[in-house]
Amino acid sequence: MKNQVFCVTGLLTFVLNSSARADLVEVNWQLSPNQHPDGLHATFQIYASFDNAGDRFAAVNGLVGEGLNTLDFWTSDGSDIYNQEQFDGLPFNVSPSAPGLGGELWDSYVTIGQTTFPANNQFSPNFLGDWGGAPPPVQVILGSAFHEDDGAWFFFGAPPVVGDLPDAVEGNATIDIVFAQFTVDAGVNVHLNGNIAWLDPLSGVNNTPFSTLTPAPGVLVFFGIASLVSVRRRRG
């Protein structure tokens, strides 16, 4: 399967138009192991949990045309997420940073599994604007919010087997794959909802809606470091 080549057009058709046939185990969040050293920010990772190492993680999308979730992110107080100023405005500032090139591990980014540079993810051509059939040439994960009805960030090429990706949470029975990291001001929480596009060896193509809310750091003790996450399960 590692030698399988996917046509990008065909992949986008799958990412943006398929309906769910099975269940994703869970979508969850954790405090990132890489926190901003200034003590004035909090860094959260959002991840999807799988119980089958053979599943493939393809994309995070909005599918309002299919009756599923839009893809939305916003901060609780409208403040901007943290992005590294050194790479401000550049398209690779939406992906995990490269420490060897001056990147910061606590930077905000989206991804499919990888938490360090390079990450093989791309955006659909219409993500936050019409780029003439090409991926966005500028940084698009910034500010305090984004919204997509039928757009996605996706793994460019054959969707990876989750068993080959870094497991973000050790010591449990699931394989936990990071797909977003957001650094915000201390005391701010973040909201993210959309759909996880994935492939199951038996049931095939799936899109599973999810919605997350991370408590602000000041209330983590109250929640016992537990997440507020809901996953709607749709079968086609």
N, C-alpha and C positions, 0 to 999 in steps of 0.2 A: 504493500500500500504506500510505502514511502516514495515510490517512483511514480505514483499516480499524478497526472497533471490535470488540473481543472481549468476550463475556459473561464476567464474572468466574467464574461457576459453570462454564462450559465450559472456561475456561482452567485452573482448578484440576483439572478432570477430566483434561485433557491432562498437566498438570504431575505429577500424582500417580499416574496409571494407565497411561501409554503405555510400550511397550517399544522397545528400540533397533532401528533398521534400518540404521544406518551408523556410521562411525567418526568420533570427535572426534580432531583431530590430536594434541593434547597438553594436559595440565594441568601447570603449573609454578609456581615461586615465585621471587621476587626480594626483595632488600632494598629497602624503599620509599625513594623519593627524599626523603620527608618523615620524618626521624628525630627522635625526642624529643631536645630540645637538652640534657637533663641528663646525657647520656652514660652513664646507668645502665640504659637500655632498648635494645631492638632492635625495629624495626618491619618486619614481613614482609607482602608482598602475594602473594596466591594468584591466578593468572590462568589462563584457558583460551585456547588458541591455535587459531585457525581459518585455513583456507587459501582460504576462499570468502567474499568480502565480502558476498554475498547471504544467508548463513546468518543465522538469528535465534536469539538467546540468550534463553531463557524463564525458567529457574529453576535453583536448586541444591536437590536434594531427597533424601529418604530414601524408598526403595521396597522395603522388605523384603517387602511383600505380593506384589510382582512377581518376587521372587527376586533383586533387585538389592541394592545397598548400603543400609545404614542411613546416616543423616546424623549424623556424630559429629565433635566437636572436643574436644581435651584438650591441656593443657600437660604437658611432660615431667616436671616436678617437682610438679605439683599447685598451682602458684602462680597467682593470678588474673591475667587480662589487664588491661592498663591501659585505663581509661575516664575521660574528662574529668569531674572532680568537679562542675563547674559545671552539667552537665546530667544528673547522676546520677539514675537512676530514670525518666527521661522517655523515651517511645518513640522520639523522633528521635535519641537517643544511640546507636542501633544503625545509623545511616546516616552517610554522609560529613558532616563538619562544615562549617559556613559560617564562614570566617575573618572575614568582615565583621560577624558576630554574636558574635564571641568564640570561635568554634570552633577546634579544634586539628587541623591536617592529619595529625598522627601518631596521632590517636585510633583506637581499634579499632572496626571496623564491618563489616557485610556489605552487598553491593550487587549490581547487575547492570550493570556497565560504568562507572557514574559514580563518580569519586573526589572530587568536590566537591558541595556542596549546591546545588540539591535533587537527590535521587535517587529515582526513581519505583519503588521496590521495596516489597513488602509481604510479610507472612507468612501462611501458611495458618492457618485458624482454630484448628487443634489444635496449633500449634507450641508446644511446652513447656507445654501445658495446654489446657483446653477453655474458650474464651472466648465460648461461646454463639453460634457462627456468625459472629463478628466477628474482625477482626485483633487481636492482643494489644494491650491498652491501656497496657502498661508496657514498660520496657526488658527485653529477653530475651537479648541477647548480652552476657554478663558472667560473672564468676567464672572457674573454671578448666576447665569442660567443659560441653558440651551433647550431647543425644542425641535423635534423632527416628527413629522407625520409618517413618512415612508422612507426614511434614511437609515444608515447603519454604519458602524465601524466593523470591519470584518478581517479575518485572516486571509492574506493575499496568497492564494494557491490552495492546495489540498488542505482542508481543515485538519488541524493536528489531533492526534489521539491524546486524550487527556492524561493517559498514563505516562506519556513522554514529556509532559509539562511540569514545571515546578509545583509542588504541593505546598500551599500557603499555610496549612494548619497541620501540625504533626500530632501524632498520638490519637487520631480518631479513625473511624472506619471509612470515611469518604475521601475522595480526591478533590481538593479545594483549589479552584483555579481563579486567580485574580483577573478581573477585567477592567478595573478602574481604581485609581488612587487620587484622592482629593485632599489637599492641604488648605485649611481654612483658619481664620482667626480663632483663638481659644474662646470657648463659649458659644460657638456657632455649630449648628448641625447641618447635615446635607441630606437632600432627598434625591433619589434616582429611581425612575421607573422606565420600563421598556419590556423587551422580550429577548430571551436567550434562544438563539438559533443553534441547534445541535443535531447530530446524527447518531442514532442508535443502531447497532448491528442487526437487530431484529425488527424494530418498528420503523426504521428509516428516518425521514426528515421530521423534525419537531421545532415548534416555536412555543416557548413557555413564557407567559407573562409574569412579571414580578414587579414589586414595589418595595423600596427600602427607605427607612428613616434612621439616621444615626443620632443617638442622643449626644448632646453637647458634653464635652469632657467634665463639666461640673456636676453632671447627673449620672456619670458612669457608675459610681458607687451605688447609687439608688437602684440602678437597673442590674447591678451585679455583672457588668460587662456583657450583658445579653442584648441581642439586637431586636429591633422592631421591624420585622420583615414579613411580608405576605407574598405568597405565590399562588396565583390562580392557575388551575390545571385545566387545559382544554384538550380534548381528544377529537381528532378528525375522523 
